[in-house]
Amino acid sequence: MHVLTTNFKGIHNIGLYGFANDKFALLGKEIPDDVSEEIGKVLKVPVHKISIAGTSLIGVFVAGNNNRIIVPSIIFDEEKNALKEAGIDFEVFETKLTCLGNNMIVGENKAIVSKEFSEAEEKRIAKALEVETLREKLGGIFSIGSLVVLNLAKKKSLMSNDFDREDQKLIEKTFDVVATPGSVNMGSPYVRAGIICNGNGFIVGSNSGGPEITNADEALGFLE
């Protein structure tokens, strides 16, 4: 099984509550144990339940790739200790744009960051994640991280169906992927808010319709 449709206590924007790469998954502490176990089986990685700034909004605050994650400076000391105990390589990032996950799209070698970051912040992101960066606004929106899901293992991507062809070309050129437009949770263009994905599978909000799930399955490279 490589796909799971679920919700967290009736909340279908599950991507707000999780981050995953090909080594581990981070989920908010509020996620029920039975759900987190199923997520671990689909993504085929260890699952760590944590909080950031006292909240379960892991997908909102965390950004990163297989090498490292960055977390906002509003993280509590005990939360940093939890990441250390889990053996996760992370860096604390000082910025007013604390919703790091919502404000950047991170690949293994490159990242697109919101134009709301300063040039100095962009350079610090590049150094922290060891990637090349560019500052952009996609679809007229600054919170670009909420609009794109990458599966670099398959060289595929699901992007917001609000994007135009120029946005699509930028995503495809930057990350060397085929980008497919789509939505989740019955028409939401914020696809990352409704999906947690790595190279092994993906979790999607259970309010998503059959055509949306099938489109995401194909767009992320699992139906080949």
N, C-alpha and C positions, 0 to 999 in steps of 0.2 A: 504493500500500500504506500503510495507516494503523495496522497492528498487527504486532508481531513477538513471537513466543514464543521465549524463549532462556533460557540459564542461564550463569553464570560459573564455569567449571571445576567443574560439578556442583552449584553453589549456586543454588537456585531463588528465594531471597529477594532478587531483583535490586534491589528498591527501596531496600535498605540501602546500595547501592553507587552510587546516582545521584540527581541533582537536575536537574529541567528546568523552564524556563519558556518563554515564547514567543520568547525572544531567544537562548538558549543552553542547552546541557546540560553538566553537570559529572559526570564519571565517575571512579571510582577508577583509579589508575595500573595496577592489576593486570588491568584488563579488556583482553582481547585486542584488537588493532587491528582485526581483521576484524569483531568484534562491535560495537565502538564506531562503525565506519563504517556498519554497518547501522542502528544506533540513530540516527545522524545523519540518514540517509535517511528513516527513518520519522517522526522528530520535526521534520525540515526546519529544523534549526538547527545552528550550529557546535558541535562537541563539544570540550571541554577536559578532558584527563585530568590530575587533580591528586591530592593527598593532603591530609588534615586530621589533624594530630597524628600524622603518620607512618603513617596507616592509609588504606585505600581506602573506608572507611565514610562516604562523602559524604552519602548520604541520611539517615544517623543524625545527623550533626553540623550540616548546613546547613538553614536555613529561609529563606523569602523569597517574593517575588512578582516581577512584571515590572519593578518599580522598583529593588529592592535586595535583597541577601541579608545575613543575619547569620551569623557564624561564631563558635565559642566561643574563649575566650582561650587555650585550650591549643594553638591553631594555631601552627605554627613560622613564623619570620620568612621563610624561603625559600618557604613556602607562601603567605604574604601577598603576596610579590613575584610569585609565579606568577599570582595573581588580578589583580594590578595590570597585569601584562604582557598579560593576556588582555582588559583593558579592562572588567573586571567591577566594578560599584559594590558595595562591601561594607562592613560595619561589624563590628568585633570586639566581642563581647558578653561581659561578665564575669558569670559565674554558676556555681554548683555544679552546676546542671542542664545539663551540657555537651552532652547529646544534644538539641540544639535541634530538629532535624527530627522527632524522636519526640515532642516535648512541645508542639507547637503546630500548628494548622491555619491557614494564611495565605492570605487572599484579597487582592484589589487594594485594597480599602477597609476590610476588617474582618479580625479574627483571633480565634480562640478559643485561649487558652493554658491550659496545665495549672494546676490549682489549687495545685500544688506551688511555683509561682513566687510570690514575695512581691508585694504590691501595688506596691512600688517598682520591682521588676523588670518588672511588667506595664506600668507607665508608660514605662519605658525601651524596652521592645519596641515599644510604640505609637509612640513618637517615632522610633525607628530605622527602622521600616518604613512610617511615615506611614499608620497604620491606626487605626481604633477597635478596642478590645480588650475581651474579657470573659474572666474566669477560670472554667473549668468542669472537671468530671470527667464523662466520657461512658462509659456502659456499666459504671460502677463502676471505671473504669481511668483512671489519671493520664496515661499515655503516649498521649494522644489523637491525636497526629500520625501514629501508625502505623495508625490505624483508619479514615482517611478519605482518599479521592483526589478532588480537585476538578478539574473542567474548566469554568472560568468562561466560556470562549469559547462553550461550548454550553449554559451554565446548567444543568449536570448534575453529579452526584456519585455515586461509589460509596462506600458506607459498610459497616462491619462488620455482618454478619448477627446479631451479638450485641446490637445496639442495640435499644432499645424505641422506641415511637412518640414519646415525649417527646424522646428524643435526636434522632430524625429531624426533628421539627418545629424543634428548635433549629438544626440544620445548615441546613435549608431557609430559615428566616427570616433567619439571620445572613448567609448568602452568596447569597441569592436564587437558589437552585438547586432542582431536583428531585433528591432523594436516594433511591437504590435500595440495598437491602441485598444483600450478596453475600459471596463468599469467593474465595480464590485458592489455588493449590498444594494441591489436593485437600482443601479444607475449612478452611484457615487463615483466621481472622477478621481477621488483620492485613493488610488489603488494600493499604495503602501500602507495606508491606514487600515485597510481590510485584509492584508496578507502578511504572513511571516514566511520567508522562503530561504532555503539554501540549495546546494547542489543536489540534494537527495530527495527533496519534496517540498510541499508548501501547505500552509494552513490558511484557510479562507473563511471569512465571516459567513455564518449560516443563513444570513438574509440574502445571500447572493443567489441569483437565479441559475438554472441549469446552463443556459447559453453563456452566462458570464463565467461560470466555473470551467466549462469546456474551452472557452476562449483563453482563459488564464493558463489552463493546463497546456494548451498548444503554444501559447506565447512564451511560456517559461521553459519550453523545450522538453516537456515530459510526454508529449504525444508525437512521436516521430516514427 
